[in-house]
Amino acid sequence: MRGVTDADFEAEVIGSELPVLVEFTADWCPPCRQMGPVLKALAAEEGERLKVVQLNVDTNPATTNAYKVLSMPTFMVFRDGEPVKAMVGARPRRRLLEELADVL
């Protein structure tokens, strides 16, 4: 799992061949930190079907504002350059997988 920025969001997310799960996160957000291990495991397990990245909202305001992200963490799934699903708030791994089932 890697971080993306305003500068490389287009290349890493919009231009990705695979669906991309973006976590809009912040250093000051405890639920975001809770999701770290969950997302790392997801990236390891589903790496061939899904790309998992994080975007720090504090240092990347252009992308954050473009997608009207107001709460952390917000998860957005992009497929073929378009956001196809959004979820707000931390969730257990099992629930996250269930919610991603229709986009994988």
C-alpha positions as CSV (number, residue, x, y, z in Angstrom):
1,M,0.0,0.0,0.0
2,R,1.4,3.4,-0.9
3,G,0.6,7.0,-0.5
4,V,-0.6,9.2,-3.4
5,T,-0.6,12.9,-3.8
6,D,-2.4,15.6,-5.7
7,A,0.6,15.5,-8.2
8,D,0.3,11.7,-9.0
9,F,-3.3,11.0,-8.3
10,E,-4.2,11.1,-12.0
11,A,-1.5,8.6,-12.9
12,E,-1.8,6.3,-9.9
13,V,-5.6,6.3,-9.5
14,I,-7.4,7.7,-12.6
15,G,-5.1,5.9,-15.0
16,S,-4.9,2.6,-13.2
17,E,-5.8,-0.6,-15.0
18,L,-7.0,-2.2,-11.8
19,P,-9.8,-0.8,-9.6
20,V,-8.3,1.4,-6.9
21,L,-9.4,1.8,-3.2
22,V,-8.4,5.2,-2.0
23,E,-8.4,6.0,1.7
24,F,-8.7,9.7,2.3
25,T,-6.8,9.9,5.7
26,A,-5.2,12.3,8.1
27,D,-2.4,11.9,10.7
28,W,-4.6,13.3,13.4
29,C,-7.5,10.8,12.8
30,P,-7.5,7.8,15.2
31,P,-10.0,5.7,13.1
32,C,-7.7,6.2,10.1
33,R,-4.8,4.8,12.0
34,Q,-7.0,1.8,13.0
35,M,-7.5,1.1,9.3
36,G,-3.8,1.0,8.5
37,P,-3.3,-2.8,9.3
38,V,-6.6,-3.7,7.6
39,L,-5.6,-1.9,4.4
40,K,-2.1,-3.4,4.4
41,A,-3.6,-6.9,4.7
42,L,-6.2,-6.1,2.0
43,A,-3.4,-4.8,-0.3
44,A,-1.4,-8.0,0.3
45,E,-4.4,-10.3,-0.3
46,E,-6.1,-8.6,-3.2
47,G,-3.1,-7.0,-4.9
48,E,-3.8,-8.7,-8.2
49,R,-7.4,-7.5,-8.3
50,L,-7.3,-4.2,-6.4
51,K,-4.8,-1.4,-5.9
52,V,-4.9,0.2,-2.3
53,V,-3.6,3.7,-1.8
54,Q,-3.8,6.4,0.9
55,L,-4.2,10.1,0.3
56,N,-3.4,12.6,3.2
57,V,-6.1,15.2,3.1
58,D,-4.0,17.8,4.9
59,T,-1.3,17.8,2.4
60,N,-3.4,17.2,-0.7
61,P,-6.3,19.6,-0.6
62,A,-7.0,19.7,-4.4
63,T,-7.9,16.0,-4.7
64,T,-9.8,16.1,-1.3
65,N,-11.9,19.1,-2.5
66,A,-12.4,17.7,-6.0
67,Y,-14.2,14.6,-4.5
68,K,-15.9,16.6,-1.7
69,V,-14.4,14.5,1.0
70,L,-15.4,16.0,4.4
71,S,-15.0,13.1,6.9
72,M,-12.0,10.9,7.7
73,P,-11.6,8.1,6.8
74,T,-13.4,8.2,3.6
75,F,-12.9,5.2,1.2
76,M,-13.5,5.7,-2.5
77,V,-13.3,3.0,-5.1
78,F,-12.3,4.2,-8.6
79,R,-12.8,2.0,-11.7
80,D,-11.8,3.2,-15.2
81,G,-11.0,6.6,-13.8
82,E,-14.4,7.1,-12.2
83,P,-15.5,6.9,-8.5
84,V,-17.9,4.0,-8.3
85,K,-18.4,3.7,-4.6
86,A,-17.8,5.7,-1.4
87,M,-17.8,4.7,2.2
88,V,-17.3,6.8,5.3
89,G,-15.8,5.7,8.6
90,A,-13.6,2.9,9.9
91,R,-15.0,-0.6,9.5
92,P,-13.9,-4.2,10.3
93,R,-12.0,-6.0,7.6
94,R,-14.8,-8.5,7.0
95,R,-17.3,-5.7,6.4
96,L,-14.9,-3.8,4.1
97,L,-14.5,-7.0,2.0
98,E,-18.3,-7.4,1.8
99,E,-18.7,-3.8,0.7
100,L,-15.9,-4.2,-1.9
101,A,-17.3,-7.5,-3.3
102,D,-19.4,-5.9,-6.0
103,V,-16.5,-3.8,-7.4
104,L,-13.8,-6.5,-7.4
